[in-house]
Amino acid sequence: QVQLVESGGGLVQAGGSLRLSCAASGSIFSIHAMGWYRQAPEKQRELVATITSGGSTNYADFVKGRLTISRDNAKNTMYLQMNSLKPEDTAVYYCNAQGRLYSSRFNDWGQGTQVAVSS
């Protein structure tokens, strides 16, 4: 099994910054892709950004240069630097990781970290 633990969420004023972290642990052989998703109240979960083990990134259109995804492969940890935050960024942010255990593949989610942006 893989455990994904997010941290770094909180309450911030509009225009402020937060840095989210997601640490993966368990009997992991390799992690191919990791990503951040978010879910606002009464809305569906949506993609924020993804990153592969090689460093290739993909961002949702609403990111518009405000958010930067990165990862430390040696630590099995992913980050999301969020700048110029807006009230509409308020959501629970979830970490996702896909890869291989020593005997099978995995595609797991963290429990989420709340981000609240006040106007």
Secondary structure as the mmCIF struct_conf table of DSSP 4:
data_model
#
loop_
_struct_conf.conf_type_id
_struct_conf.id
_struct_conf.beg_label_comp_id
_struct_conf.beg_label_asym_id
_struct_conf.beg_label_seq_id
_struct_conf.end_label_comp_id
_struct_conf.end_label_asym_id
_struct_conf.end_label_seq_id
STRN STRN1 VAL A 2 SER A 7
STRN STRN2 GLY A 10 GLN A 13
TURN_TY1_P TURN_TY1_P1 ALA A 14 GLY A 15
STRN STRN3 LEU A 18 GLY A 26
BEND BEND1 SER A 27 SER A 27
STRN STRN4 ILE A 28 GLN A 39
TURN_TY1_P TURN_TY1_P2 PRO A 41 GLU A 42
BEND BEND2 LYS A 43 LYS A 43
STRN STRN5 GLU A 46 THR A 52
TURN_TY1_P TURN_TY1_P3 SER A 53 GLY A 54
STRN STRN6 THR A 57 TYR A 59
HELX_RH_3T_P HELX_RH_3T_P1 ASP A 61 VAL A 63
TURN_TY1_P TURN_TY1_P4 LYS A 64 GLY A 65
BEND BEND3 ARG A 66 ARG A 66
STRN STRN7 LEU A 67 ASP A 72
HELX_RH_3T_P HELX_RH_3T_P2 ASN A 73 LYS A 75
TURN_TY1_P TURN_TY1_P5 ASN A 76 ASN A 76
STRN STRN8 THR A 77 MET A 82
BEND BEND4 SER A 84 SER A 84
HELX_RH_3T_P HELX_RH_3T_P3 PRO A 87 ASP A 89
STRN STRN9 ALA A 91 LEU A 101
BEND BEND5 TYR A 102 SER A 104
STRN STRN10 ARG A 105 TRP A 109
STRN STRN11 THR A 113 SER A 118
#
